[in-house]
Amino acid sequence: MLKTRWLSSVTPAILLALVTFASTLSAAEWKEKVLYSFQGGTDGSTPLGGVVFDSAGNVYGATQDGGSASCRSIYECGTVYQLTPPATKGDAWTETVLYVFQGNAKNDGASPFGGLVMDSSGNLYGTTAYGGTGDCVLLGSKLGCGAVFELSPPAQKGGAWTEKILYSFPNSKRGYVPWGNLVFDKSGNLYASTIYGGDRGTTCDLFYGGQCGVVFELSPPKQKGGKWTEKVLHSFGAIATGKQFGDGASPNGELVFDDKGNVYGTTYLGGYNCPHNSGQGCGTAFKLKPPTQKGGAWTETILHRFNQDTSDNGLPSAGLVMDAKGNLYGTTVGTVFRLAPPSAKSSRWRETILYTLGQDAYDPKGALIFDQSGDLYGTTYVGSGGSLQGSVFQLKPNKNGGWTFGVIHGFLGPPDGDFPTASLVFGKNGDLYSTTQAGGTGQACQGGCGTVFEVSP
């Protein structure tokens, strides 16, 4: 059992914002348990996305790798899995591989780079980074541009789940390499982003054509059996050569809606041409406003351009989460931040650094989540007392307006998890669940094939 390590930090930016951090505090111990270790091969490996629960307490997720060795892609093509809780507390969870992706040779998806979402009927939805019927070529091989899929439960218990490709990105201009989780709006449309592709920008990764990514909407058919329809809401343009400021580039985190239908997210690159980032930029937080007339264009507003040379570090990779007041919370490679909307005192969104990450936790890649008390939780890719295995952390608001940071679990590597990259989710009892992309007991992968874990207070 690991004891919680509480940290505090003060930076000049925080002092200017009149935010203070509490000193070292005692805290209850948290327990971490590996629910399942992926084994590679015909089993999945390397889960990059988080998990989702059904009403019976089963856990679902996707793995980037594993499944079928005969799949034509840059990895084995990955799986969708189910974990069933034990009938007796303390026993092992049971994994079932629900689907093995086949790749573009069979007009199927390949390599999910995110998690799943579930609708009210128990259908699962997700994206694959490669595969589909698109004409994208990578390193001389036509591997597809990625796909959006639906996985439907069997009509009778014990039957096979049914996979359906809802949409294959046809070419890089429509989006290439979808990344992260899908999100539903109130009308049943799906939204997400692709890290490459679009029709703007020429300076992003040249292996993928140079274009800098899109945010897209996928709308269901009006009649049963019809086709889903994609609309590119925004193509990112990055920073033009020789310019200091520009658009974002490479969106790869969670999207979030407000009550007016605006979409918010982050880009890993673009924005401000940081001196230490080779002209690629330090990333942005953006807003996409829907058109006032049906069929019109969405409007992008850059809310904040990150800067490695200031306290916010830059390179956000996890997207945003919104509180009831419309404040946005997210992370950069070295900070947790809040963006407050315009007010009577300011017409601009205002950034406050809630915490500067350090030796015990660094480089968060999954989105933050709130509990009912307003505490924030997240994961970091590296950390854990100076080691490299990653951590789960908690940020608690305190009475003086500051936030108090604590590492509630530091990963130790095999047989424990290693390198979490996904968002957390709460179970019914307030426990936290997610995945690590490495670690565990799997021997087919160097450093382990990844885990699903639980952290309990």
N, C-alpha and C positions, 0 to 999 in steps of 0.2 A: 504494500500500500504506500502510495506517495503522499506526503503531506503537501498541502497547498503552500506555494511560495508567493508571498505578496511583495510587490515592488512598487516603488513610487518614483516619479521623475518630474522635473520642472525644466522647461525650456524658456528662452526669452519670449517666444511667441505666446506661450501659455501665460506668462506673467502679464503680458500686454492685454490679454483677454481676461485677466483677473480670474484665471482658473488655477486652483491649487490642488495638489495631490496629497492624500493622507499618508502618514508615515506607516512603517511596517505594522501590519495587523495580524492577529491570530485568526485562523479560519478552520472550519470543519474539514475533515479529510474527505477526499473523493476517491472512489474506487473505479479502476478501469478494467474491462474484461474484453478479450478478443472473442467475438461470437463465432467468427468463421475465418479460416485462413485459406485463401485460394491456392490451388495446387498446380495451375498451369496445364499445358497440354489440352486434353479434351475438356477440362474444367476452365473457368475463366482465369484471367490474371490482369493485374494493373487496373483496378477501378479508379478512374479519375473523378467521377461524379459521386454525389451522395446517395442517400437512400430515401424511400418513401414507404409509408405504412398503409395497409388496408385496414378495414374495420375489425378484422379478426386478429390483428397484431402481427401479420406476416410482413416481412421486409422485402422490398424489391430494389434492384439496382442493375447497372450495366458495367461490363468490363471492356476496356479498350482492346485487350489482347486475349489470347487463349481461344478455345473453341475448336476450330478446324485448321490443321496445319496445311491443308490443300488450298486454302483461300488465297486468292491473288490480291495482295495489298502490301503496304509497307510493314504491317504486322500480321499476325494471325487476326482474323476478322472480329473477334470479340463475341460476347454473350450477353444475354439478359438472364438474371438469376432471381430466385426466391429463397428467402430464409424463413423457415417455420420455427416458431418458438417451441421449446420442450414442454411436454405435458407436466413434467415434474420440475420444479424450480431447482436450478443447479445442473441439470443435464445439458447436453450439447444441443445447439440449434442444428436443424437439418437443411442442407442446401439442395436445391433442385435447379438444374439448368433448364430454363424455359425455352430458350431459343439460341441457336448458333447462327451468326450472320454468315452469308455465303459470298459476299463481294460482288463486284460489278460483272464478273463473268456469268453470273446468274441473275443479273439485274437487281441485286440486293445491295443493302448497305454494308459498310465495313468500318469498324473501329469507332465505337461511341466515345466521344471526348467529353461527355457530361452525364448527368443523371437522368431520372425519369420524372414525369408528372402523371397523375392518375385522375380520370374523370369520375363522375358520380356512378357510372356503371361498372367501374373496376377496370376499364381499358387503360393501358399504359402507353405513353407517348414519349418519344425521344428523337435524337438526331445521331447520325453517324458522320464522321469527318470525311470519309471517302466512300466509294461505292456509288450505287445508283447507275443511271443510264447516261449521265453527263459526259461531255467530251474533254474534261480536264486531263492534262498530261503532266505527270510528275517524273522527272529524271528519265524521260524517254518512254515511260509506260502510261497507257491510258488506264487510270485507276478510278475515274469518276470524280465528281465534284462534291459528293456528299448527298445525304438523303434525310427525310423526316419519315419516321415509321410509327405505326400503331400496332400494339400487341394486345389481342383480345382473349379473355379467359375462356376456357372450354364450357360448352353448354352443360356437360355432365362432369361431376367431380372425378378427377383422375385423368381426364382427357388432355389432349395436346392444346397448347395455346396457338393462336393463329396470328401470324405476322402479315402486315400489309404495308407496302411503301406508299405513303400518302403523297410524297413529292420528291422527285429527284431534281437537284439543281442542274439545269441543262448545260450551263457554261459558266465560266468564271465571272462574267458580268452580272449574273443573277445571284452571286454569292458562292464562296468556295471555302471549304473547311468550317462547317458550323461547329460552334464551341459553346459549352455550357448548357444550362437547362432551358427548356421551353417554359413559357408562361401563358396561361389563358387570360383573355379578357372576359367581360361579362356576357359577350355575345357568342363565346365559344371559338373565337379566333385564337390562333397560336402565334406567339412572337418569340424571336431569338435573334442572334447575331451570327455572322460568319467572320472569322478572323482575317480572311483574305477575300479577294474578289471585289466586284463592283465596277463602276465605270469612271472612277476618279482616282487620282494618285498614281504615281509610277515608281515610287521609291521604296515601297514596302518589299518584303522578301521576294527576290527575283525568281526563286525556285517556283513560286506560286503565281507568277505573272506580274508582280509589282503592285497590283491594286490593293487598297488598304482596308477592305472589309465593308460590310453592310449590316443594317438592321432590317429585318424582314417581317412581314405579316403573312400568315397562311390561313386562308379562309375556307371553311368547310363548304361542300357542294350544297346547292339549294334543293336538289333532289337526291334521294338515296341512290348510291351507286355512281354519282357524278364525280368529277375531279375536284380536288382541292386546288385553290388558286393562290399563287404567291404574288405579293407586291413588295418591292424594295422601297422601304420608307426613307432610307438615307444611305448614300454611298459616301464613305469617308475619304477626304482628299489629302490628309497629312499636311506637311509643311513643304511648300514649294522650295525648290533649290534656291539658296541665297537669301531666303526670308527668315525672319526671327519668329514670327507667329503664323499659325495656320490652323487647319482643322485637325480633329483627332485621327487616330489610325489604330487598327487592330482591336476592335471591341471583343472582349472575351470573358465578360462576367455576367452576373445576374441583372436582368432588367426588372424595373418596378413601375407600377402605375400609380398615379394619383386619382382622386375621385372625378377629375375632369377628362380622363382618358389620355393625359400626357404620359409619355414614356421616358424614363430616366435610366442612365447607365454610365459606364466609364469606358475609356479606351486606354490601352496599355501604353501607346505611343502617341505621337503628334502633339499639337498644342503649342508649347513653347520650346524653341530650339535650345535645349540645355547645353552648355559648353562641354559637358562630360558625357554626352549621349550620342556623339557622332552624327548630329543632324537629324536624328530620328524623333526627337521630342520626348518629353517626360509624361505624356498622357493628359487626358481631360476627363471632366465630368460633364455630361451633356443632357439636354432635354429635347425631345421630339414632340412637337405640338400637332395634333391632328388637324386636317383641313376644315374650314368652315363650311365648304360645300362638298357633297359627295363626289369622289373621283379627283379631288384636288390634291395638291402636293402637301406633304408634311413639312414642317419648318423646324430646322435645328437651331438651338441656342447653346453655345458653350457656356456653362455655368462657372467653370473654373479650369485654369490651365496649371498643371502641377510643375514644380521646379525643384530639381535635385539640389540646387544651391541654396534653398531656403529650408525651413523646418519641415515641409511636408514631404520631402524625399522624392516623390514621383513614382511612376510605374505602377498605377493601380491595376490589379488583375482580378478583382473579385466582385465588381459591380457594387450596387447600392441597396440599402434598406431604408424605409421611410417610417418615421414615427407619426403619431396622431396630429402633431402640429405642422407637419409638412417638412420637418428637418430631414435631411439625407445623411446617412452614416455609411462610411466605407473605410477602406484601408489602402495604403500604398505599401511599397516594399518595406518601409520602416516606421509607419505611423498608423494610428487610428484617428480618423477625422470626422468632423461634422460640418455640413454645409447648411446654413440657415437661409431661408428664402428672403426676398426683398421685404422691407418693412418701411414704416414712416420715416425712419432714421437713415435708411440706406436703400438705394435702388438696385444694388447688386447683391448677389449671393455671397455670404460671408463665411469664410473657412475658419474653424477652430480646431487646433490639434488637441485631441483628448488624451492621447498617450503616445510617447515616442518609444518604439520597440527597441530592444537591445539584446544582450547576450542570451537571456532566457527565452526569447521568442522573437522570431524575425521572418519576414517574407510571407505574409498571409496570402493564400490563393483562393480561399473559399469565402463566400459572402457572410456577413455578420447576421445574427438572429437576436431577437429580443425575447426575454421571458415576461411574465405578467407583472413583474415588479419593475420593469424598465432596465434590468441588467442586460448587458450585451455579452454575447459569446461568439467565439471564433476559433479558428485553427491557424497555426503557422507551419510553414514548410520546414523550417529549421528552428533550432532553439534547444530547450531542455537543458538549462544549466551549462551552456557552452558546448554541448554535444550537437550532433547534426540530425537528430531523428524527428524533430518537430514537437508541437505542443498543442494542447487545448487551453484556451484562456477565458477569463471572465473579467468584464469591466463593470464596476458598480458605481452608480452616481452617488455622491455624498452630499451632505447638507450644505456645504459651503460652495456648491456649484462645480466642484471638481469631480474627477473620476478616479477610482482606485483599481489597480490592475493586479490580477493574480493568475499564475499558471496553475491550473487544476489537474493537469496531467502532462508529464513529459514522456514522450515515447522513447523506448529503449532499444528498438531494433529487434530482429528475430530472437525469440518467438513472438515478441510484442510487435505492434505496428511500426511503420517507418514512413515518413514523408506524407502527411495528410495534405490533400489538395482540394477537398470538397467542403461544402457547407455542412453545418450540423443541422439536426432536426430533433425536436423533442418527442419522446414517447409519452404514453398515457400517464406514467408515474413521475414525469418530470426528469427522466433520464435523458441523456444526450446520445445520439447515434450518428455515425458517419463511417467513412472509409479511409484507409491509407493505401497509397499506390504501391507500396513495397512492405517488406517485413512479413511476419507470420511464419508458419512452419513449412510452406511450400518449398520444395527442393528443386523444382524445374527452372526457377528463375534465380539469378544471382541476387542475393540480398532479400530473398522472399518474394512471393507473387502478390502480396497485398492482403489486406484484412478488412472485415467489418467489425467495428468496435462499439462498446457501450461505456459511457462514463456516468457513474451514479453518485449523487451527493450523500 
